[in-house]
């Protein structure tokens, strides 16, 4: 085995181990689940198709997956649907595509990114219900979850993020994030090995997002505190409320809407 083959085998083992840990730790998948993967075409969702596609071959738990790509007609995405379909077929995952759109004049208070994300997510939910799926799998990794945590702290004044498992009672659906324990750098390494094809993205509203600023901020935080990632992750389940301010019950706080996750 060459050094390159050893590196690839080690990476695949690490990703499969972290996938199994996330499934077990957060109860993401049970026997009989029918899961729809939101396939944007980026490296994260391509990796999710590969990892879940291979995982469904394992006897326990028994589940099935399919993938859907949602295009937005009035946003400049040029998706190679043949490539996405071929990637899914390679991993025995059925592929579907749908197109939606949104009218930005309907709500001037929301950013284009929010409206695009909301309408794509709505189309994904509708398709999942149509297909009889009980769960939707999204490709958010640990970096995404931590960045959203910091964004909500700084811009919304709330301690919240995208959980690995989210029950949507309104839609009778669960959102799962099987890549929750994986670093973005690990997925980038898989992308380089597999040579995932990049989708053309010509979104005129990309600059509206604060996420790139947060990435730079967190890189600086990690320089100052090298174990920052683990500390932030552990903080989410280590809330010491006795040492935090408490408002009197009769004082009502104005509720803010947390950041919507990136696609």
Secondary structure, 3 states (H helix, E strand, C coil): CCHHHHHHHHHHHHHHHHHHHHHHHHCCCCCCCEEEEECCCCHHHHHHHHHHHHHCCCCCCCCEEEEEEEEECCCCEECCHHHHHHHHHHCCCEEEEEEECCCHHHCCCCCHHHHHHHHHHHHHHHHHHHHCCCEEECCCCHHHHHHHHHHHHHHHCCCCCCCCEEEECCCCEEEECCCCCCCHHHHHHHHHHHCCCCCEECCCCHHHCCHHHHHHHHHHHHHHCCCHHHHHHHHCCCCCHHHCCCCCCCCCCCCCCCCCCCC
